[in-house]
Amino acid sequence: MSELEAERRAHYQATVVQGALRTAAAGGDPYASILLVPDDPYPFYERVRERGTLHRSAVGVWTTTSHRVANQILRDRRFGVRTPEGEKPPEFMPFDNSMLGLDPPDHTRLRRLATPSLNPRRLAHWQPHVERFTDELIDEMLAGRGQVNFMRAFAQQLPLRVIGDLVGIPPHHRQSFFRLSRRMAYLLDGVATAPAARGVVAAMAEMTVMFHEIIAERRADPREDLISDLLPAVEDGRMTMDEMVPLCMFLPLAGTETTVNLIGNGLLALLEHPEQWDMLVADPSLADAVVRETLRYDPSVQQYRRIAHTDLQMEGASIAAGEEVAICAGGANRDPEVYPDPGRFDITRDPGPENLAFSAGIHFCLGAALARMEAETALAALAVRVPGIRRAGPVRRRGSFIVRGMLQFPVDLR
C-alpha cells in the first residue's frame, strides 16, 4: 500500500469513527460526547455519573466517574494497560518498550530502576534550578511588558528546561529535544490525524538517534542525572538499551505535558476566581494548596484506560477479559461523595482523600512530586512578581479528551 493510500484509508477510518461518536452522542451517550472533546467536559462527566458507578457506554467501553471505583480499578492487578495476551492496544503502540505501556513484571523492574532519580534527595537538589528557571522566564515575559501567550512564554518552557537537566540532555541537544518533544506531544492526545501521526513517527525516529548519541556522551562523562543513573543497569543486564531509550524519551514527555498543563490550568483557575488569586498574592505559601486544588478541580490528565485481564464481577456488572474501562479522573475528582461542593474551586478546602490526577496503584505518576514542586514554585513566583497579571482574551484548548490544557492563554502582565 502506498503512503497516499494509507493516508486516505486512515482519513476514512477517522471519519467513520467521528461519525459513530456523533451518532452515539446525539443518541444521548455522554461518554461519546466526552470523546468529541467539548471545551467543558465536566457536565458530561456528571451525566456519566447519573448512569451508575460503572456504566457501559454505547461506544463499547465501560466508564466510571466514581472516585471509589476508579481508585479500586487503578489498584486492581486484574486490570492492566495491555491485553490479557500481553499485546498493546493501538493507542499504546508508539510507546514501544516504554514503562508507560508495560504491565508487571517488566513495568515493575523498569520503575524500580528509574525511581532513584526522582527521590526526595534528588528533588531537593533541583529546587534551586527550578527557582532560577522560573525567575528567568518571568524576566523574559516582563521584558516585553504587555500581552503574551502564557503557555508558550512560560508554562511550556519551565518543565522543558527542568527535564533537560534532570534527564541529562547536554546543552547542544536541548533545542532539538524541545522541538521534537512538541511534535511528539500528539502521542498523549488520544487521537491524531494522519499527517500528525506521520510527524510523530518521524520525530520519534529523530529523537531515538539523538538519545543514542546522548547516552554515549553520558557514558563517557556521567553526571547526576537519569541517563547516568540508568547506565549501570544496562551494563549489568538489568535493562536493555532498547528499553532505556524509550524510557528516556517518553518519561520526560509524559511528565513535561502533565506539568505544562498543571501550571496553565492552575493560573487560569486562579484568574477566573480573583478572590483566590488575591489570597495567593497575600500569602504565596498557599501555592501548595493551589496546586492540590487544581489537580482536583481541573487535572491535566482526564482519563486512564485499563483492560481486564480476566472475567470479573464489579459493581453488579460482568466485565469480560479484554474489555476496556475508561477511568474518568476528571469526573472522579469531582465526585460529590468524596469532595463537598466539587464544582467549586477553593484553595482553602479540606484536601480530603488523594485525588486521581496522577493515577494510583502501580502506574502512579513517577514524576508527581517533581510536577507539584515545579507548579508550586511557578505559581508562588508569579504571585510575588506579577500580582497584576490578568487574562487578556479567550483561550484555545488542545483537541484532546485525555490531556486537558491550552495552546493559547493570552495574559496581560501590566
C-alpha positions as CSV (number, residue, x, y, z in Angstrom):
1,M,0.0,0.0,0.0
2,S,1.3,3.4,-1.0
3,E,1.7,6.2,1.5
4,L,-1.1,8.1,-0.2
5,E,-3.4,5.1,0.0
6,A,-2.5,4.6,3.7
7,E,-3.3,8.2,4.4
8,R,-6.6,8.0,2.6
9,R,-7.6,4.9,4.5
10,A,-6.6,6.5,7.8
11,H,-8.7,9.5,6.9
12,Y,-11.6,7.3,6.0
13,Q,-11.4,5.4,9.3
14,A,-11.1,8.6,11.3
15,T,-14.2,9.9,9.5
16,V,-16.1,6.7,10.3
17,V,-15.1,6.9,14.0
18,Q,-16.1,10.5,14.3
19,G,-19.4,9.8,12.6
20,A,-20.1,6.9,15.0
21,L,-19.2,9.1,18.0
22,R,-21.5,11.9,16.8
23,T,-24.3,9.4,16.3
24,A,-23.8,8.0,19.8
25,A,-23.6,11.4,21.3
26,A,-26.8,12.5,19.5
27,G,-28.4,9.4,21.0
28,G,-27.7,10.7,24.5
29,D,-24.5,8.8,25.3
30,P,-22.4,11.2,27.5
31,Y,-19.1,9.3,27.1
32,A,-19.3,9.7,23.3
33,S,-19.8,13.4,23.9
34,I,-16.6,13.5,26.0
35,L,-14.6,11.8,23.2
36,L,-15.7,14.6,20.9
37,V,-13.7,16.9,23.1
38,P,-16.0,19.6,24.3
39,D,-14.5,22.8,25.8
40,D,-16.0,21.8,29.1
41,P,-16.3,18.1,29.7
42,Y,-17.4,18.3,33.3
43,P,-21.2,18.5,32.7
44,F,-20.8,15.3,30.6
45,Y,-18.9,13.6,33.5
46,E,-22.0,14.3,35.7
47,R,-24.2,12.7,33.1
48,V,-22.0,9.6,33.2
49,R,-22.2,9.6,37.0
50,E,-26.0,9.6,36.7
51,R,-25.8,6.3,34.9
52,G,-24.2,4.5,37.9
53,T,-20.8,3.8,39.3
54,L,-19.8,1.6,36.4
55,H,-21.6,2.0,33.1
56,R,-21.1,0.6,29.6
57,S,-21.1,3.3,27.0
58,A,-22.7,3.0,23.6
59,V,-19.1,3.1,22.2
60,G,-18.4,-0.3,23.8
61,V,-16.2,0.9,26.7
62,W,-17.0,0.6,30.4
63,T,-16.9,4.0,32.1
64,T,-16.7,5.3,35.7
65,T,-16.6,8.7,37.4
66,S,-16.8,7.2,40.9
67,H,-13.7,8.1,42.9
68,R,-14.1,4.8,44.9
69,V,-14.5,2.6,41.8
70,A,-11.8,4.4,39.8
71,N,-9.3,4.1,42.7
72,Q,-10.2,0.4,43.1
73,I,-9.6,-0.4,39.4
74,L,-6.3,1.5,39.2
75,R,-5.0,-0.6,42.1
76,D,-6.5,-3.9,41.0
77,R,-3.9,-6.3,39.5
78,R,-6.7,-7.9,37.4
79,F,-6.5,-4.9,35.1
80,G,-3.5,-3.7,33.1
81,V,-2.6,-1.5,30.2
82,R,-2.1,-4.4,27.8
83,T,-4.5,-7.1,26.7
84,P,-4.6,-10.4,28.6
85,E,-2.3,-11.8,26.0
86,G,0.3,-9.1,26.6
87,E,-0.4,-7.2,23.4
88,K,-0.5,-3.4,23.2
89,P,-3.8,-1.8,22.1
90,P,-3.3,0.7,19.2
91,E,-3.2,3.8,21.5
92,F,-0.1,2.3,23.2
93,M,1.8,1.2,20.1
94,P,4.0,4.3,19.9
95,F,5.2,3.8,23.4
96,D,7.1,0.7,22.3
97,N,9.1,-0.7,25.4
98,S,8.4,2.4,27.5
99,M,7.3,1.9,31.1
100,L,4.1,3.7,30.2
101,G,2.8,0.8,28.1
102,L,4.0,-2.1,30.2
103,D,2.5,-4.3,32.8
104,P,4.3,-6.3,35.5
105,P,6.8,-7.8,35.7
106,D,8.6,-5.6,33.2
107,H,6.9,-2.4,34.4
108,T,7.9,-3.2,38.0
109,R,11.6,-3.8,37.0
110,L,11.9,-0.6,35.0
111,R,10.1,1.5,37.5
112,R,12.4,0.3,40.3
113,L,15.4,1.4,38.2
114,A,14.0,4.8,37.4
115,T,12.7,5.7,40.9
116,P,16.0,6.8,42.5
117,S,16.4,9.6,40.0
118,L,13.2,11.2,41.3
119,N,13.6,10.6,45.1
120,P,13.3,13.4,47.6
121,R,17.0,14.0,47.9
122,R,17.4,14.4,44.2
123,L,14.3,16.7,44.0
124,A,15.8,18.9,46.8
125,H,18.9,19.3,44.5
126,W,16.7,20.5,41.6
127,Q,14.7,23.1,43.7
128,P,17.2,25.9,43.2
129,H,17.3,25.2,39.5
130,V,13.5,25.4,39.2
131,E,13.5,28.7,41.1
132,R,16.2,30.1,38.8
133,F,14.5,29.0,35.6
134,T,11.2,30.4,36.9
135,D,12.8,33.8,37.6
136,E,14.5,33.8,34.2
137,L,11.2,33.1,32.4
138,I,9.4,35.8,34.3
139,D,12.2,38.3,33.5
140,E,11.8,37.4,29.8
141,M,8.0,37.9,29.9
142,L,8.3,41.3,31.8
143,A,10.9,42.5,29.3
144,G,8.1,42.9,26.7
145,R,5.7,44.4,29.3
146,G,2.4,43.6,27.5
147,Q,0.4,40.7,26.4
148,V,1.9,37.3,26.0
149,N,0.7,33.7,25.3
150,F,1.4,32.3,28.8
151,M,1.5,28.8,27.6
152,R,4.3,29.4,25.0
153,A,6.2,32.1,27.1
154,F,6.2,30.3,30.4
155,A,4.2,27.1,31.0
156,Q,5.8,25.1,28.2
157,Q,9.3,26.4,28.8
158,L,9.7,25.7,32.5
159,P,9.2,21.9,32.6
160,L,11.3,21.5,29.4
161,R,14.2,23.4,31.0
162,V,14.0,21.4,34.2
163,I,13.6,18.0,32.5
164,G,16.5,18.7,30.2
165,D,18.8,18.9,33.2
166,L,17.2,16.1,35.2
167,V,17.4,13.6,32.3
168,G,20.9,14.6,31.4
169,I,20.5,16.2,27.9
170,P,23.6,18.2,27.1
171,P,23.0,21.9,26.2
172,H,23.9,21.4,22.5
173,H,21.0,18.9,22.2
174,R,18.4,21.0,24.1
175,Q,16.9,22.9,21.1
176,S,16.3,19.6,19.2
177,F,14.9,18.0,22.3
178,F,12.4,20.8,22.9
179,R,11.4,20.9,19.2
180,L,10.9,17.1,19.0
181,S,9.0,17.0,22.3
182,R,6.4,19.4,21.0
183,R,5.9,17.3,17.9
184,M,5.6,14.1,19.9
185,A,3.1,15.6,22.3
186,Y,0.3,14.4,19.9
187,L,1.0,10.9,21.3
188,L,-0.7,11.9,24.6
189,D,-3.8,13.3,22.9
190,G,-5.6,10.0,22.2
191,V,-6.4,11.0,18.6
192,A,-4.3,12.2,15.7
193,T,-4.7,13.0,12.0
194,A,-2.7,11.0,9.5
195,P,-0.3,13.9,8.9
196,A,0.2,14.4,12.7
197,A,0.8,10.6,13.1
198,R,3.5,10.7,10.4
199,G,5.1,13.7,12.1
200,V,5.2,11.8,15.4
201,V,6.8,8.8,13.8
202,A,9.4,11.0,12.2
203,A,10.1,12.8,15.4
204,M,10.4,9.5,17.3
205,A,13.0,8.3,14.8
206,E,15.0,11.5,15.1
207,M,14.8,11.5,18.9
208,T,15.9,7.9,19.0
209,V,19.1,8.7,17.1
210,M,19.7,11.7,19.3
211,F,19.3,9.8,22.6
212,H,21.7,7.1,21.4
213,E,24.2,10.0,20.9
214,I,23.4,11.5,24.3
215,I,23.7,8.1,26.1
216,A,27.1,7.7,24.5
217,E,28.2,11.1,25.8
218,R,26.9,10.4,29.3
219,R,28.7,7.0,29.3
220,A,31.9,8.9,28.7
221,D,31.1,11.7,31.1
222,P,28.5,10.6,33.8
223,R,26.7,13.2,35.8
224,E,23.9,13.4,38.4
225,D,21.0,12.7,36.1
226,L,18.6,10.0,34.9
227,I,20.7,8.7,32.0
228,S,23.8,8.4,34.1
229,D,21.7,6.6,36.8
230,L,20.4,4.1,34.4
231,L,23.6,3.2,32.5
232,P,24.9,0.8,35.2
233,A,21.7,-1.2,34.8
234,V,22.4,-1.5,31.0
235,E,25.9,-2.6,31.7
236,D,24.9,-5.4,34.1
237,G,21.9,-6.6,32.1
238,R,19.1,-5.4,34.3
239,M,17.9,-3.2,31.4
240,T,18.4,-3.3,27.7
241,M,19.3,-0.4,25.5
242,D,16.0,-1.0,23.7
243,E,14.3,-0.3,27.0
244,M,16.4,2.6,28.2
245,V,16.0,4.8,25.1
246,P,12.1,4.7,25.1
247,L,12.1,5.3,28.8
248,C,14.4,8.4,28.4
249,M,12.2,9.6,25.6
250,F,8.7,9.1,26.9
251,L,9.0,9.5,30.7
252,P,10.1,13.2,30.2
253,L,7.4,13.7,27.5
254,A,4.6,12.5,29.8
255,G,6.0,14.4,32.8
256,T,6.5,17.6,30.8
257,E,3.0,17.7,29.4
258,T,1.5,17.0,32.8
259,T,3.4,19.9,34.4
260,V,2.8,22.3,31.5
261,N,-0.9,21.9,31.8
262,L,-0.9,21.9,35.6
263,I,0.7,25.3,35.6
264,G,-1.6,26.6,32.9
265,N,-4.8,25.2,34.4
266,G,-3.8,26.5,37.8
267,L,-3.2,30.1,36.7
268,L,-6.4,30.0,34.7
269,A,-8.5,28.8,37.6
270,L,-6.9,31.5,39.8
271,L,-7.6,34.3,37.4
272,E,-11.2,33.1,36.9
273,H,-11.6,33.2,40.7
274,P,-10.0,36.6,41.5
275,E,-10.6,36.2,45.3
276,Q,-8.5,33.0,45.2
277,W,-5.7,34.8,43.3
278,D,-5.7,37.7,45.8
279,M,-5.3,35.1,48.6
280,L,-2.2,33.7,46.9
281,V,-0.8,37.1,46.3
282,A,-1.3,37.9,50.0
283,D,0.3,34.6,51.1
284,P,2.4,32.8,48.4
285,S,2.9,29.9,50.8
286,L,-0.6,28.8,49.7
287,A,0.9,27.7,46.4
288,D,0.9,24.0,47.6
289,A,-2.9,24.3,48.3
290,V,-3.4,25.9,44.9
291,V,-1.7,23.0,43.2
292,R,-3.6,20.4,45.2
293,E,-6.9,22.1,44.3
294,T,-6.0,22.5,40.6
295,L,-5.2,18.8,40.4
296,R,-8.6,18.0,41.8
297,Y,-10.6,20.7,40.0
298,D,-9.1,20.7,36.5
299,P,-6.5,17.9,36.2
300,S,-4.1,17.7,33.2
301,V,-4.9,14.0,32.6
302,Q,-8.6,13.5,32.3
303,Q,-8.7,9.7,31.6
304,Y,-6.9,6.5,32.1
305,R,-7.6,3.3,30.2
306,R,-7.4,-0.2,31.8
307,I,-8.0,-3.6,30.2
308,A,-9.5,-6.5,32.2
309,H,-7.1,-9.5,32.3
310,T,-9.7,-11.9,33.4
311,D,-13.5,-12.2,33.5
312,L,-14.7,-10.4,36.7
313,Q,-17.7,-9.0,38.5
314,M,-17.6,-5.4,39.7
315,E,-20.4,-3.1,40.9
316,G,-23.0,-5.5,39.7
317,A,-21.5,-5.7,36.2
318,S,-19.8,-8.5,34.4
319,I,-16.6,-7.4,32.7
320,A,-15.1,-9.9,30.2
321,A,-11.4,-10.4,29.8
322,G,-10.1,-8.0,27.2
323,E,-12.8,-5.3,27.7
324,E,-11.7,-1.8,28.4
325,V,-12.6,0.6,31.3
326,A,-12.3,4.3,30.8
327,I,-11.5,5.8,34.2
328,C,-12.7,9.4,34.0
329,A,-10.3,11.0,36.5
330,G,-11.7,14.5,35.7
331,G,-15.1,13.2,36.9
332,A,-13.8,11.1,39.8
333,N,-12.0,14.2,41.2
334,R,-15.4,15.9,41.3
335,D,-17.2,13.0,43.0
336,P,-19.7,14.6,45.4
337,E,-19.5,11.5,47.6
338,V,-15.8,12.4,48.3
339,Y,-15.5,16.2,47.8
340,P,-18.2,18.5,49.1
341,D,-19.4,21.1,46.5
342,P,-17.0,19.6,44.0
343,G,-17.6,22.1,41.2
344,R,-16.2,25.0,43.3
345,F,-12.5,26.0,43.0
346,D,-11.5,26.6,46.6
347,I,-7.8,26.6,47.7
348,T,-8.9,26.6,51.4
349,R,-10.9,23.4,51.2
350,D,-10.1,20.3,53.3
351,P,-8.0,18.2,50.9
352,G,-10.0,15.0,51.6
353,P,-8.8,11.7,50.0
354,E,-6.0,11.8,47.5
355,N,-7.3,12.8,44.1
356,L,-6.5,10.8,41.0
357,A,-4.8,13.4,38.9
358,F,-1.6,11.3,38.9
359,S,-3.4,8.0,38.7
360,A,-3.0,5.4,41.5
361,G,-1.5,2.0,42.2
362,I,1.5,0.7,40.3
363,H,1.1,3.3,37.5
364,F,1.0,6.3,39.9
365,C,3.0,9.0,38.1
366,L,6.7,8.7,38.8
367,G,7.2,12.4,38.4
368,A,4.3,13.6,40.6
369,A,6.5,15.2,43.3
370,L,8.5,17.0,40.7
371,A,5.4,18.3,38.9
372,R,4.0,19.6,42.2
373,M,7.3,21.2,43.1
374,E,7.6,23.0,39.7
375,A,4.0,24.2,39.7
376,E,4.2,25.4,43.3
377,T,7.4,27.3,42.6
378,A,6.0,28.8,39.4
379,L,2.6,30.0,40.9
380,A,4.2,31.4,44.0
381,A,6.8,33.4,42.0
382,L,4.1,34.7,39.6
383,A,2.0,35.9,42.6
384,V,5.0,37.7,44.0
385,R,6.4,39.2,40.9
386,V,3.4,39.8,38.6
387,P,0.5,40.2,41.1
388,G,-1.4,42.3,38.5
389,I,-1.4,39.6,35.8
390,R,-4.8,39.3,34.1
391,R,-6.4,37.2,31.4
392,A,-6.3,39.1,28.1
393,G,-8.6,37.2,25.8
394,P,-10.2,33.8,25.0
395,V,-8.1,30.6,25.5
396,R,-7.7,28.0,22.8
397,R,-7.6,24.4,24.1
398,R,-5.9,21.3,22.9
399,G,-8.1,18.9,20.9
400,S,-7.7,16.1,23.3
401,F,-10.0,14.1,25.6
402,I,-7.0,12.8,27.6
403,V,-4.8,15.8,28.2
404,R,-6.7,18.9,29.3
405,G,-4.7,22.0,28.6
406,M,-4.4,25.1,26.5
407,L,-2.4,26.1,23.4
408,Q,-3.2,29.8,23.8
409,F,-3.7,31.6,27.0
410,P,-3.3,35.3,26.5
411,V,-2.4,37.3,29.6
412,D,-1.7,40.9,30.3
413,L,1.3,41.5,32.7
414,R,0.7,45.2,33.2
